[in-house]
Amino acid sequence: MSEKLQKVLARAGLGSRRELEEWIQAGRVSINGQPAKLGDRVEDTDKIKVDGQPVRLPKTEELKRRVMVYHKPEGEVCTRSDPEGRPTVFDRLPVLRGGRWIAIGRLDINTTGLLLFTNDGELAHRLMHPAAQVEREYAVRILGEVDEAMLQRLRKGVMLDDGEARFNSITDAGGEGANHWYHVTLAEGRNREVRRIWESQGVQVSRLIRVRYGNVLLERQVRLGTWQELPIEQVNELAALVKLPASTKGIHSNEQREVRTQRIATKRRAELKERNKARPARGDKPAGRSEPRPQPGEITNRPTRKPPRGR
């Protein structure tokens, strides 16, 4: 049975469908020695090359579907490399053998919070596609006056440069003074959409954190700038949202606990090593003793210890 070329390559983890379509248009992909074109379909017997290198396409039952949760800090960009030399969200991820991490959606440089990565390009494509209506939730801090009439407009829909946009829900999350927190949900991921919706009403977004994507929450144990792999049970729940079949291959809950334990142990060993570096070596002069000991007969200004009185 034949399938679209970009779909097959995406399932193999070479990139998202959009990325692979760009590769095909740029002439980087060939089928049986001929340049590939958008719309080409391939079968198991076809020989595919990317940049002149043969590509092994694993069978569906061989694929190990993986999803990584990353807590993005402010200041990181969602590209693999940045011409300005800024840090990217891929810098801290573990090395993935036989594939590469694909970001499921993006967060702008000033937004923090939940960012998902997967090695399954088809899963990434479906989760990002507007037709899937996968809900995202954000915690947003607003600077400015917000009244009920404004909230009603934001729920009903406001006009942006690229069309109408609205929040599915808005929940008051409290706050003091000029800044107030809200939790908002929406089912698409246009560029800077949450910020632009609020700013259309003349208020300012002073902080924005994504806390949920579909059924995946940003858990407290995933600290800023760290990652955690989802167990296959939760990965399958995520795949079910976009009507993909469940996978039996992946990291299970007990394996995830073992990986987390190893990561903590590695971190503690590194911290201990750094502390040991800071300690003086055996035989070194103790810190704080900067003057040499006086030699016999040498006159110094140091106070001398009085001899004990006789009894």
C-alpha positions in Angstrom: 0.0 0.0 0.0 1.5 3.4 -1.0 1.6 6.5 1.2 2.5 10.1 0.7 6.3 10.6 0.8 6.3 13.3 3.5 4.0 11.3 5.7 6.3 8.2 5.6 9.4 10.3 6.3 7.6 12.1 9.2 6.6 8.8 10.7 10.2 7.8 10.6 11.1 10.9 12.7 13.0 12.8 10.1 11.0 16.0 10.8 7.5 17.4 10.7 5.4 17.2 7.6 5.9 20.9 6.9 9.7 20.6 7.2 9.8 17.6 4.9 7.6 19.3 2.3 10.3 22.1 2.3 13.0 19.4 1.8 11.2 17.9 -1.1 10.7 21.3 -2.8 14.4 22.1 -2.3 15.4 18.9 -4.1 16.9 17.2 -1.1 14.9 14.0 -1.4 15.0 11.4 -4.2 13.0 8.2 -4.9 14.7 5.4 -6.8 17.3 7.8 -8.1 14.9 10.5 -9.3 14.2 13.8 -7.6 11.0 13.6 -5.5 8.0 15.9 -6.0 5.3 17.0 -3.6 2.4 14.5 -3.9 4.7 11.5 -4.7 3.6 8.3 -3.0 6.0 5.5 -2.0 5.9 1.8 -1.1 8.1 -0.4 1.0 10.2 -1.5 -2.0 11.1 2.1 -3.0 14.6 3.4 -2.3 14.6 6.9 -0.7 17.5 9.1 -0.2 17.8 12.4 1.7 20.8 14.6 0.7 22.2 11.6 -1.1 22.1 9.3 1.9 19.9 6.2 2.0 17.0 6.4 4.5 15.9 3.3 6.3 12.2 3.4 6.9 11.3 1.3 9.9 8.1 -0.7 9.8 5.2 0.7 11.8 5.5 -2.1 14.4 9.2 -1.2 14.9 8.6 2.4 15.8 9.2 3.5 19.4 6.9 6.5 19.8 8.3 9.0 22.3 7.1 12.3 23.7 9.2 14.7 25.8 7.9 17.4 28.1 10.2 20.5 28.3 9.8 23.4 30.7 10.9 26.3 28.4 12.6 29.3 30.1 12.4 32.8 28.8 15.0 33.8 26.3 15.2 30.5 24.3 14.0 30.3 20.7 12.1 27.4 19.1 14.5 26.8 16.2 17.3 24.2 15.8 19.9 27.0 15.3 19.8 30.7 15.6 21.8 33.1 13.4 22.1 35.5 16.4 23.6 32.9 18.6 20.7 32.8 21.1 20.0 29.6 23.0 17.4 27.2 21.5 15.0 24.8 23.1 16.9 21.9 21.5 20.1 22.7 23.3 19.2 20.9 26.6 17.3 17.9 25.1 18.9 14.4 25.3 20.5 13.0 22.2 18.0 10.9 20.1 19.6 8.1 18.2 18.0 7.1 14.9 15.9 10.2 14.6 15.4 13.7 15.9 13.2 15.6 18.2 10.3 17.5 16.6 8.7 20.4 18.4 4.9 20.2 18.7 4.1 23.8 18.2 6.2 26.8 19.4 6.4 29.4 22.1 7.8 32.8 21.5 11.1 34.0 23.1 9.3 35.7 26.0 6.9 32.9 26.8 7.7 30.1 29.2 6.1 26.8 30.1 5.1 23.5 28.5 6.7 22.6 25.2 6.2 19.1 23.8 8.7 17.2 21.6 8.3 13.8 19.8 10.2 11.6 17.4 6.9 10.8 15.5 6.4 13.4 12.8 2.9 12.2 12.0 1.9 12.7 15.7 3.4 16.2 15.7 1.6 17.1 12.5 -1.8 16.0 13.7 -1.4 17.6 17.2 -0.5 21.0 15.5 -3.2 20.9 12.8 -6.1 23.3 13.4 -8.6 20.7 12.3 -7.6 18.6 15.4 -8.8 21.3 17.8 -6.3 20.2 20.5 -6.8 22.6 23.4 -4.0 24.6 24.9 -4.1 26.3 28.3 -2.1 29.4 29.4 -1.6 31.3 32.6 -1.5 34.9 31.7 -0.8 38.0 33.8 -2.5 41.2 32.6 -1.5 44.7 33.3 -4.5 47.0 32.8 -8.2 47.4 33.6 -10.2 44.3 32.7 -14.0 44.3 33.0 -16.8 41.8 32.2 -17.6 43.4 28.9 -14.0 42.9 27.7 -14.1 39.2 28.8 -17.3 38.7 26.9 -15.7 40.1 23.7 -12.7 37.8 24.2 -15.0 34.8 24.5 -17.1 35.8 21.5 -14.2 36.7 19.2 -12.0 39.6 18.2 -10.6 40.5 14.8 -6.8 40.2 14.3 -4.6 40.8 11.3 -4.9 37.1 10.3 -8.6 36.6 11.1 -11.0 36.2 14.0 -9.7 34.7 17.2 -11.2 33.9 20.6 -10.7 32.1 23.9 -12.7 29.0 24.6 -12.7 29.8 28.3 -11.3 32.5 30.6 -10.9 31.8 34.4 -10.0 34.5 36.9 -6.9 33.3 38.8 -6.5 36.2 41.2 -3.9 38.8 41.8 -3.2 42.1 43.5 -2.7 45.7 42.3 -2.5 46.5 38.6 -1.5 42.9 37.6 -4.1 40.2 37.5 -3.8 36.5 36.5 -6.2 34.6 34.2 -6.2 31.1 32.8 -7.3 31.0 29.2 -7.8 28.1 26.7 -7.9 28.0 22.9 -7.8 25.3 20.3 -5.2 26.6 17.8 -1.7 27.9 17.8 -1.2 30.9 15.6 1.8 33.1 16.1 1.7 35.0 19.4 -2.1 34.5 19.4 -2.7 34.8 23.2 -0.8 38.0 23.4 -2.5 39.5 20.4 -6.0 38.7 21.6 -5.4 40.5 24.9 -3.6 43.4 23.3 -6.5 44.0 20.9 -8.3 45.3 24.0 -5.6 47.8 25.0 -4.2 45.8 27.9 -0.6 44.4 28.3 0.5 40.8 28.8 3.2 41.1 31.4 3.8 37.3 31.8 2.7 34.2 29.8 3.1 30.6 30.7 1.7 27.5 28.9 0.5 25.0 31.5 -1.3 22.4 29.3 -1.3 20.9 25.8 -4.1 18.5 25.2 -4.1 16.1 28.1 -0.5 16.8 29.1 0.0 19.1 32.1 3.2 20.9 33.2 3.9 19.1 36.4 5.7 20.7 39.3 8.7 18.3 39.2 9.6 19.5 35.7 11.7 22.5 36.8 12.5 25.4 34.5 15.0 24.4 31.8 14.5 20.6 32.4 12.8 17.8 30.6 10.9 14.6 31.4 9.8 11.8 29.1 6.2 10.7 29.1 5.4 7.0 29.8 3.9 5.2 26.8 0.5 5.0 28.6 0.2 8.8 28.5 1.7 9.0 25.0 -1.1 6.7 23.7 -3.7 9.0 25.4 -2.2 11.9 23.5 -2.2 10.0 20.2 -5.8 9.0 20.8 -6.8 12.7 20.8 -5.8 12.8 17.1 -7.0 9.3 16.2 -3.6 7.6 15.9 -3.4 4.0 16.9 -1.8 3.1 20.2 1.8 2.0 20.4 3.2 -0.8 22.5 6.8 0.5 22.1 8.0 3.4 24.4 9.1 4.1 27.9 6.7 2.7 30.6 6.0 4.2 33.9 8.4 2.0 35.8 11.2 2.7 33.3 10.4 6.5 33.5 11.0 6.3 37.3 14.3 4.6 36.7 15.4 7.2 34.2 14.4 10.0 36.6 16.4 8.4 39.4 19.5 8.1 37.1 19.2 11.7 36.1 19.0 12.9 39.7 22.0 10.7 40.7 24.0 12.1 37.7 23.2 15.6 38.8 24.2 15.0 42.4 27.5 13.4 41.3 28.3 16.5 39.2 27.5 18.8 42.2 29.6 16.7 44.5 32.5 16.8 42.0 32.3 20.6 41.9 32.3 20.9 45.7 35.4 18.7 45.8 37.2 20.9 43.3 36.6 23.9 45.7 38.2 22.1 48.7 41.9 22.6 49.3 44.1 19.6 48.5 45.7 17.6 51.4 48.9 19.4 52.5 47.8 22.8 51.1 47.9 25.8 53.4 44.4 26.3 55.0 42.4 29.2 53.6 42.9 32.4 55.6 46.5 31.8 56.8 48.3 34.2 54.5 51.4 34.9 56.7 54.2 32.4 57.3 54.9 31.1 60.8 57.6 33.1 62.7 61.0 31.4 63.0 62.8 31.0 66.3 64.2 34.3 67.6 62.1 36.3 65.1 60.4 39.4 66.5 56.8 39.8 65.6 53.8 41.9 66.7 51.7 38.9 67.3 50.5 38.4 70.9 52.1 35.5 72.7 50.4 33.1 74.9 51.2 33.6 78.6 52.6 30.6 80.4 50.4 29.1 83.1 50.8 30.3 86.7 52.5 28.0 89.1 50.4 26.5 91.8 
